[in-house]
Amino acid sequence: MMWLLRQRSSCSALLAARGQIFSTSVRNGSSTSQKSPSVGILREESQVWERRAVLAPHHVQALVKKGVRVVVQPSTRRAYSMYEYETVGAELHEDLSGCDVILGVRSPNPETLIPHKTYAFFSHTIKAQEAGMPLLDTCIHKHIRLLDYEKIVDGTGKRVVAFGHYAGAAGMVNILHGLGLRLLALGHHTPFMHLGGAHNYPGSSAAKAAIANIGREIEYGLMPEVLGPMIFVICGDGGVSKGAHDVLNELPVQMIDPSEVEEISKGGDHRRVYATVVKREDHLERIDGGGFNLEEFNTFPERYRSTFAEKIAPFATVIVNGIYWQPKQPRLLTTADAKTVLRKTAPTDPEAEIPGVPRLPHRLLAICDISADLHGSIEFMRSYTSFDNMFHIYNPETDQSVSGNFSEDGIVVMSIDNLPAQLPREATDNFGDQLRHFISPLTRADWSKNFSDLDLPDTIKQAFITSGGRLTPNFKYIDQLRAARSPKAERRVAPEEPKYRVVVFGSGLVAKPLVDYLAKNGVAVCVATAAVEEGNTLIANTPNCSVKPVDATNPAEVRDAVRGAQLAVSVLPAPLHPRVAQACLDENVHMLTASYTSPELAEFDTRAKEKNLVFLNELGLDPGIDHLLAMQCIDEVRDHGGEITSFVSWCGGLPAPEDSDNPLRYKFSWSPLAVLGNVLRPAAYWQDNNDVLVADGGGLLDAAEPIDFMPGFSLQGIPNRDSRTYRDSYGIQSAHTCKRGTLRYTGYVDAMKALVKLGVISTDQHPRLQPGSAPITWRDLMAMLVAPTDARGSDLESCVLQLLDGNTQTMQAVIDLGLLSSDPVSLIGTPLDALSDKLSSELVFGPSERDMVVLHHRFHITWTSSTASKSIEQRDIALVQYGQPHGDTAMAVTVGLTAAIGAKLILQGAIRHRGVLLPFTPDIYTPIIKELAAHNVKPIIRSRWEH
């Protein structure tokens, strides 16, 4: 009762006072309104059962604490009450006209849209769906900026703001409930009868607890044996699939391969259930023969057929459909397929049935169509079901559906299009957790600017469908889809072909952000790689992209790949760049790399100038962004009369601190060979007007030093290459110190010193490591390396510890790396090669782990005033970037994106000079730094002064 009184009081205050104050302050332009960004939350009115919201009260509370005003439209239908929102600082009011951004879940009534506002919701317009076109037209007419959550995707094209998990969870609960009803109608009481629809539970935990009880009954043998093994076939492997799995795992489930469903259907255990996940490659094949090719399928889906109805569907008990389907793609099940599927497993001997123990009419009992795509991947799914009437029975023989009678012949079908609304609180919590990261940029945006000038991350900007009274560039295709349905479609102008063609050599991690950026900017990209499958994965769902099989060591194949392009970007190993450069020279094509300029590549300078070509190098992270930020600072100091007296630069790619738990404090995202081999190289730098030379063979490790910036990271710095050359190339001859180096976590240097001492980091051919030699273990190899005679058993440990000067910590690192184990050694030539092969599979990033890059410049600058007095500035330029779990690594973004922006400059003719170039001039570094900042790759700059 007290809660109800508070709720009523809250509503009264809302309508009579708080909201009026808010709207008045907005209309009067009060300073309070101008200072605080504001977010509006719509009331969901599209369906009776829609109880979700975009943000939960705890999300609102976090925004309010950051100074964001949150205005919530009143609603007693939401799963979260108005009182819960108000108590965390939200304002309750009907009028959202004063809000900077207005958020909803489903499309509101177009008539309620406020002109010139920014809205975000699921619009159901991106496929030019007819039902959504009035809304789209209204947004254009009212100059509304419409953001669709469905198009907020990561670098791989995966949606990052979605309800998929809880759609899958609710769908699975519902179909288990429906399965119990269907089996009862067919004459069988089962444990599934104890389960209700998902909305009958306060949350998924309660539903899963009920399903766990059902699982125990199944384990006890309470499922009628006559039903045979129950097989759940889950189509798709995204969020929907994971949500369905989360629920199904409460049963005694055994995962099987799609190829096993027929065998299991004939002899599985009725005390458990079986499940399989079906991906595209499991059921799609070329019509004229051959396996599945993702690139070809995305471009020419009509060349493929589905074997799902033949090889999988007939043996399933329940099909859970969570795939994304588009016209022209083969369907999972056609109307004709449905008849064949049921007939294939119908009983052939009715006389054998035991009275009172009826056999099933067919194995396939139910379809849970979570995709809810009308006339889509399941052709006979022609209408939605609802929470009030969750199931209908589809009879393939009559091609008719009936509801309310589970005794009818056919398949139980559930196709609710807003399943997450059955678990509204959890769905809201989960959705808000995903969305909250994108709200701050929206509230900070200057909406008075043109769309192209908005300072928004690409992840958000690419999701806007309309702005300024028109479709945004990414969604102009909607007009073409609509026109294709009109009688005058043939008069429409075909989409414009890409203006530029770029060939990218290599398909490693850094290629993904590079290809994505170019494709989004209307460039046709051909990925030239020997790893064709990797290339196809790289360009999946990316427009205007193709893959070409190329052996980069074959000059003819390289030249053929370059022919017809305006630019070649090489992300191959550096020794292969000259081959690409020669092909570019022969075919009059510009070139870009992210690698250091080798002497071989520098020799192309004169010939590139003669052909008016740009061969731009060292445009990644290090080298790359380090050059850009250094030259920007140096030129600015020089232009204002200052003098650089010291320059020290450090950069490193590292695991994020929480993922650095191994003896080297390091992980590899490509071959470790270069990283390990670098410790054997010499180095040189300029310190206090003196040359400092670091010997090869491990001298770099002795020259390592503790790092005093960012002390929370506990870093060490190792000199890198010959830093002295940068006094001339950067034009800072006045500097008494010029030093560049590599960053590693503390512990790396000591562990690497141990490996050098033990002879493991050696490029010398070893007779026992040659291909074809007798197998040996790491323990065997270590015995050979550290002792002239056999030193197995405890003697080997003692010998190793002695070589390590009794350092038990580094000894433990050697043990933890498995170098004293009985693991086999790869017989590939040298100890360094063998170690690289070992670590390439052991010290790697897991799918949920992330990397980090740290770049730091420290300049000492002398400024002389007009009175000849001097002051010293210490300027620190720092960049820290983290990768995304399951997404692009920080290294891939900082290298690939930087190279991509440079590529765009070359294509646009924005680079004035010709020949073999470095990114040292303002026409290169200025636009790249600006564009990187727009993608949230931007440094922090701080200064300290001494007078």
C-alpha positions, 0 to 999 in steps of 0.5 A: 500500500505504501508503495502504491501511495508513493507511486501515485504521489510520484505521478502527481508530482510528475504531471503537476510540477517536475515535468512542467519545470523541465519543459519550461526550462527548456522552452525558456532556454534556462542555463540549467537546461543548456548545461546538462545533456539530456536523454528521453526514454519512450513509453512502449505502446506498440504491443500489449505485452511489451514491458521492456525499456531501453535502460533499467533504473541502475543505468539511469542512475549511472547517467544521472551521476554523470550529469545527464538529465534523464526524462522518462515517459510515464507508464505502468506497463513497464516491468520497472516501475515509475517509482524505481526510475524516479528514486534514482534521479529520473524525471517523469514527464510526457513531453520529451521535446527538451531531450537531446536524444530520445530512446525506445525499444520498438518503433513509436507511432510516427505521428508522435515523432518530434521534428528535428530530434535524434531518436534511437530504436529498432525501426524495421526499415533497413530491408525496406520492409513495407510496414516500416516505410510510413515511419521512414517517410515521417523521419525524412519529412520531419528531419529526424535523425534515426539511429537503428540499434540493429546497425550498431556493429563491431569490426566483424559486422556482429551486432553489439546491441541486441536482445538476441540472448533473451529471445533465445532463452524465452523461445526455448522455455516456450517450446519446451512448454509447447512440447509437453502440451503436444506430447500430452495430446498425442497420449504421453504424460512427460516431465515437460508438463510441469513447465509454463510459458516464459512469461509465467516466471519472474525471471529466467533463473526461475524458469531454468530451475523448473527445467532443471527439475524436469532434467532430473526427472528425465535422468530418472527415466520418466520420459516414455521410452517409446518416444525415442531419443529427443533431438534439439536442432539449433540453427545459427550460432549467434546470440539467439543460439547461445540464449537457447543453449543457456536454457537447454543446458539445464537438461541432461543434454549431450551435444552431437555433430549435425552428421550424427542426428540420423544415427542418434535418432535410431539408438539414443538414450531416452534418459537424456536429450541431444542437441546440435548446432547447425551452421551454414556449412553444415547444410549448404552446398553448391548446386553444381557440386562442391562445398560451401564458400562464404564469399560466393554464397554472400554474392551468389546465394542462388548457386546453393541449395540446402540439404537441411530437409534431407539430412537433418530435419527428419530426425529432429524432435524440435527445430530452433531457428535463429538464422538471419535469412535474405531473399535469394538464399535457400530456405531451411524448409520449404512448404514442399519439404515439410511434407517430405520431412514428416512422411520420412519418419512416419510409422510403417507398421501401425499394427505393431502399436501397443494399446495405450502406448501410442507411437509418434506420428513422425519425429519432428514435433515442433519448430521454434522460429525465433527469427520470426521472418514471415515467408522467410527461411521457413516458408510456411511460417506465414503469421506470428503467434502471440503470448496469448496464443503461443502455438499453432499446428501446421499441417503440411498435407493441407498447407493450413495452420490451426490454433488451440488444438494440439491433437491436430495433425502436423507440427507445433509452430511458435513464431512470436516476434518479441520474445524478450518481452517475456523476460522484461527485466533481464532483457532490459538489464542486458540491453542497457548494459550494451547500449550504455556505452554509446549514450555518452557520445550521443549526448555530447554531439553537436546536432546543429552540425551537418551529418558528415561533420558530426563528431561521433565514433564510426560504430554509432555514426554508421547506424544512423538511417536518416538525417537532415531530411534524407537517407544517410549514405550507408542507407541510400540503397533503401530507395533502390529496394523500394523502387524495385517494387514499383512499376517504374523500377526500370527507370531508376539509376543503377547504384554507382560503381566504386571509384577506386580499386585497392588490392590488399596483400595479406589477410592477417589480423591487421587487414580487417580494420583496413579492409572495413574502412576502405569498403565503408568509404566506397572503395572496391577491395581485393584481398590477395592472399594464399590463405583463401579461407582466411580471406573469405572470413575477413571480407564476410558481409563487407560490400565491394570486396573479393578474395584472389588466391595469390602466392606472394613469392611469385612475381607473375601472380603479384603483378596480375593481382596489382593490375587494374588497381590504383593502390596496393597495400602490403601487410605481408612480411617486410621481405616480400614488400620489394616484390609488391613494389616491383609489380606496382612499378610495372603496372603504374600503381601506388603502394603503401606499407606499415613496415620500416623502409628497408634498403631494398625498398628505398632503392625504388625512390627514383623510379617511383618519382619518374612514374609519379607514384607514391610509395608510402611506408611506415604507416602503422603504429610503430612505425606509424602513429609514433611518427605522426605524433612526433612530427606534429609536435616537432613542427609545432615547436619549430614553427613557434621558435622552440628547440627540441633538446631531448626526445625519448619514445617508447611503444609496445603491444602487450596483453591487457594487464588482466591477461598477462598471466604467463612467464613472459608477461606477453602473448602473440597474435602472429608468429613469435619468431620476429619478437623472439629474434629481435632480442639478438639484434644490436641497437644504438641511440644518442644519449647526452651527446654520446653514441650508445651502442648495444651489442647483438646476441642479447645485449638489448636485454642488459640495456633494458631500463625501468619506465617511470611513466604510467607506473601502474603498468610496471613496464620496462623499456628495451632499446630498438634499432638505431635511434640516432638516425631520427635526429636527422630524419626528424630534423632535431639535431639540437637534441642531446638525447634521441632514443626509441625503444620497445615496452614490455611488462616487468619480468619479460626481460629476466625470462628472455635473458634466461632463454638466451643463456640457455641457448634456446634463442639461437639461430644456429642449425641444430643437428637434432632439430633437422626434419626427419631426425629422431623425435626428441623432447624439450627435456632432451633438447635442454640437456643437449644445450646446457650440458656436454653430457646426458643431464637428465633427471634432477641433474638437469634442473641443477645444471639449468639453475646454475646457468641461471645464477641460482635465480629461482624466479627465472628457473620457474619461468623456464619450467612454466614454459615447458622447457624441461617437460617431456613435450615433443619438439618440432624438428624445424631447424634451429632452437629459435624456430622450435621455441617460436613454434611452441609459443605460437600455440601456447602464449596466444590470446583467448577469444575473450581476452584483449590486447593493449598498445602503449605509445609514449613520447617525451620531449624536452623543449627549450623556449626563449622569450623576447627578454632572452630568459629561458623556460623548459617544457617537458611534453608527454604524448601518450596513447593507450588503446585496448582491443575488444574481446571477440573483436579487433585487437588494439594492434590491428586497429592502430596499424590497420586503421592508420594504413587505411586512412593513408590509403584514402589520402593517396587515392584522393591525391592529397599527398603532394610528394612522390617517390618512397615516402615517410609520413613526416609531412603535414599533408600526411600526418595532419589528416590522419591524426584527425581521422584517428581521433574520430575513431577514438584513437587519440593521445593524451598530451600533458606538459610540465614547466621549469623556469 
